[in-house]
Amino acid sequence: MSKIAATFSALKAHNKTALVTFITAGDPSPESTVPLMHAMVAGGADILELGVPFSDPMAEGPVIQRACERALANGVGIHDVFGYVAEFRKTNQSTPVVLMGYANPIERIGAAAFIAKSKAVGADGAIVVDYPPEECVEFAAAMRAAELDLIFLLAPTSTEARIAQVAKVGGGFSYYVSLKGVTGAGNIDTVEVAERLTAIRKHVQLPIGVGFGIRDGATARAVAEVADAVVIGSRIIQEIENAGKDGAVAAVQTFVSGIRAALDA
């Protein structure tokens, strides 16, 4: 059983919803990344998504786009991200870490190297936004062989054929994008989300996390009524932007603690 699967199993046994939190590696500064990871765990995050900076993050709204720009300006690339995971693992062996990003950095170093390095530093899986599941059978199998989970996105527009393919090759959990748009946009229609998750569960046996547009405790709580996990990214990046380098770690821990309290209420 993968670390991600074990986390969901333990949470289900206690009737708890997983809290999945995202930051972009290298934002607001390279030296703040690992402290931010620990702060999210201290605040109650169950799974961490660590964004690999990329110059054209097509699924991201302006908030995460700015985070990528800052990280790239700080000179942070995929090899630095591996280093942050290794540093985090020196004092935290239990919290799953998922690398989230785009195909280009992986293609640059090669899929085999990406998998080997991810495994070596202690990452637990990856989300590659522009890797369609229909073209990922071999990559997904190689990830599974290394005991890493390849997590796929599903959208309101996903067809039954796409959902079935994700069910076939995906691991860890399935990530349902609650909005027709980019990260941080719009407001979630929880009734529509519930209907879509019911349809998805006919094919997908993995836990389902819901993200894009969750901005506060009330929304997180509403989504938790129908999902196995709540995923928050843009709102955390906003906390970092508002607090600045010196206050980012404390601000993020406080914000995540509030979401955790809402989920557990």
C-alpha positions in Angstrom: 0.0 0.0 0.0 1.4 3.4 -1.0 1.8 6.2 1.6 -1.0 8.1 0.0 -3.3 5.1 0.1 -2.4 4.5 3.7 -3.1 8.1 4.6 -6.6 7.9 3.1 -7.3 4.6 4.8 -6.3 6.0 8.2 -8.4 9.1 7.8 -11.4 7.1 6.7 -11.1 4.9 9.8 -11.5 8.1 11.8 -14.2 9.6 9.6 -12.0 12.5 8.5 -11.6 14.2 5.2 -8.1 14.6 3.9 -6.7 18.1 3.6 -4.3 18.5 0.6 -2.4 21.7 0.4 -0.3 23.2 -2.4 2.6 25.6 -2.6 5.0 26.4 -5.4 8.6 25.4 -4.6 10.9 28.4 -4.4 8.2 30.9 -3.6 8.5 33.3 -1.9 12.2 32.3 -1.6 14.1 29.0 -1.9 14.9 28.9 1.8 11.3 29.2 2.7 10.0 26.1 0.9 10.8 23.5 3.5 9.6 25.6 6.4 6.4 26.2 4.6 6.0 22.4 4.0 6.4 21.8 7.7 4.0 24.7 8.6 1.3 23.1 6.5 1.7 19.8 8.3 1.7 21.6 11.6 -1.5 23.3 10.5 -3.2 20.0 9.8 -2.5 19.1 6.2 -2.5 15.4 5.4 -0.9 15.5 1.9 1.4 18.1 0.4 1.5 19.1 -3.2 4.8 20.7 -4.1 4.6 22.7 -7.4 7.5 22.4 -9.8 8.0 25.9 -11.3 7.2 26.2 -15.0 7.0 29.2 -17.3 3.7 28.3 -18.9 1.4 26.7 -16.2 -1.7 26.4 -18.4 -4.1 25.3 -15.7 -3.1 28.0 -13.3 -4.8 31.3 -12.6 -2.9 34.5 -12.0 -2.1 33.8 -8.4 -0.1 30.6 -9.0 1.2 32.0 -12.3 2.8 34.8 -10.2 4.2 32.2 -7.8 5.8 30.3 -10.7 7.3 33.6 -12.0 8.8 34.4 -8.6 10.2 30.9 -8.2 11.8 30.9 -11.6 13.2 34.4 -10.9 14.8 32.8 -7.8 16.4 30.3 -10.1 14.4 27.3 -8.8 14.1 24.2 -11.1 13.1 20.6 -10.8 16.4 19.5 -9.3 16.0 22.1 -6.5 12.5 20.6 -5.9 14.0 17.2 -5.4 16.3 18.8 -2.9 13.5 20.3 -0.9 11.7 16.9 -0.7 14.9 15.3 0.6 15.4 18.0 3.2 11.8 17.7 4.3 12.2 14.0 4.7 15.0 14.4 7.2 12.4 15.3 9.9 9.1 14.1 8.4 8.9 10.5 7.0 5.1 10.1 7.2 3.4 13.0 5.3 2.9 12.1 1.6 4.5 14.6 -0.9 3.1 14.8 -4.4 5.1 16.7 -7.1 2.7 18.8 -9.2 3.6 20.4 -12.5 3.9 20.0 -16.3 5.4 17.7 -18.8 8.3 19.9 -20.0 10.6 19.6 -16.9 10.0 15.8 -16.8 10.7 15.4 -20.5 13.8 17.6 -20.1 15.4 15.2 -17.6 13.7 12.0 -18.9 10.8 10.0 -17.4 13.1 7.3 -16.0 15.3 9.9 -14.3 12.3 11.7 -12.9 10.9 8.5 -11.4 14.2 7.4 -10.0 15.0 10.7 -8.4 11.4 11.1 -7.0 11.8 7.7 -5.4 15.3 8.4 -4.1 14.3 11.7 -2.3 11.1 10.4 -0.8 8.3 11.8 -3.0 5.2 9.7 -3.1 3.6 10.6 -6.4 3.1 13.1 -9.1 0.4 15.1 -10.9 1.4 16.1 -14.4 -1.3 18.4 -15.7 -0.6 17.9 -19.4 0.0 14.2 -19.5 -3.3 12.7 -20.8 -4.1 9.3 -19.2 -4.6 7.8 -22.7 -0.9 8.4 -23.4 0.4 7.5 -19.9 0.0 3.7 -19.7 3.8 3.0 -19.7 4.7 6.0 -17.5 1.9 5.0 -15.0 3.2 1.4 -15.0 6.8 2.6 -14.3 5.5 4.9 -11.5 3.6 2.0 -9.9 6.7 -0.3 -10.2 8.6 2.4 -8.2 5.7 2.5 -5.6 4.8 6.0 -6.7 1.3 7.2 -7.5 0.4 9.0 -10.7 -2.6 11.2 -10.0 -4.8 12.5 -12.8 -7.2 15.4 -13.1 -10.9 15.0 -13.9 -13.0 17.9 -15.0 -16.7 18.8 -15.3 -16.3 18.1 -19.0 -14.6 14.7 -18.6 -16.3 12.0 -20.7 -17.1 8.5 -19.4 -14.3 7.2 -21.6 -11.8 9.6 -20.0 -13.0 8.7 -16.5 -12.7 5.0 -17.2 -9.1 5.6 -18.5 -8.2 7.5 -15.3 -9.6 4.6 -13.3 -7.4 2.2 -15.2 -4.1 4.0 -14.9 -4.4 6.4 -12.0 -3.1 5.9 -8.4 -3.3 7.6 -5.0 -6.5 9.6 -5.6 -8.3 11.2 -8.4 -8.3 15.0 -8.5 -11.7 16.5 -9.5 -11.4 20.0 -10.9 -14.6 21.6 -9.7 -14.6 24.5 -12.2 -14.5 25.0 -15.9 -11.5 27.3 -15.7 -8.1 27.8 -14.0 -7.0 27.5 -10.4 -8.4 30.2 -8.0 -11.3 31.1 -10.3 -15.0 31.3 -9.5 -17.2 29.8 -6.8 -18.0 26.1 -6.4 -21.5 24.7 -7.0 -21.4 22.0 -4.4 -24.6 20.4 -5.7 -23.1 20.1 -9.2 -19.9 18.7 -7.6 -21.9 16.1 -5.7 -23.6 15.0 -8.9 -20.4 14.7 -10.8 -18.7 12.7 -8.0 -21.5 10.2 -8.0 -21.0 9.7 -11.7 -17.2 9.4 -11.3 -17.5 6.9 -8.5 -19.2 4.5 -10.9 -15.9 4.0 -12.5 -13.2 5.2 -10.1 -12.5 3.3 -6.9 -9.8 5.6 -5.7 -10.5 8.4 -3.2 -11.6 11.6 -4.9 -10.2 15.0 -4.0 -11.8 18.3 -5.1 -9.9 21.4 -5.8 -9.9 24.7 -7.8 -12.0 27.4 -6.0 -11.9 26.3 -2.4 -11.1 29.5 -0.5 -12.4 29.2 3.0 -13.5 26.9 5.8 -17.2 27.1 4.8 -16.5 26.0 1.3 -14.1 23.3 2.4 -16.6 21.9 4.8 -19.3 21.8 2.1 -17.1 20.0 -0.3 -16.0 17.6 2.4 -19.6 16.4 2.7 -19.2 14.7 -0.7 -15.4 14.3 -1.3 -12.7 12.3 0.3 -10.2 15.2 0.2 -10.2 19.0 -0.1 -7.4 20.5 -2.1 -6.3 24.2 -1.6 -3.6 26.0 -3.5 -4.3 29.5 -4.8 -5.7 30.7 -1.4 -2.5 29.6 0.3 -0.4 31.4 -2.3 -2.4 34.5 -1.5 -1.5 34.2 2.1 2.1 34.0 1.2 1.8 37.1 -1.0 0.0 39.1 1.6 2.4 38.1 4.4 5.7 38.5 2.5 8.8 36.4 3.0 9.1 37.1 6.7 5.5 36.3 7.7 4.7 33.6 5.2 5.4 30.6 7.3 3.3 31.8 10.2 0.4 33.0 8.0 0.2 29.7 6.1 0.2 27.6 9.3 -2.6 29.8 10.7 -4.7 29.6 7.5 -4.3 25.8 7.2 -5.2 25.4 10.8 -8.5 27.2 10.2 -9.3 25.0 7.3 -8.5 21.9 9.3 -10.7 23.1 12.2 -13.6 23.7 9.7 -13.2 20.2 8.3 -13.1 18.6 11.8 -16.0 20.6 13.2 
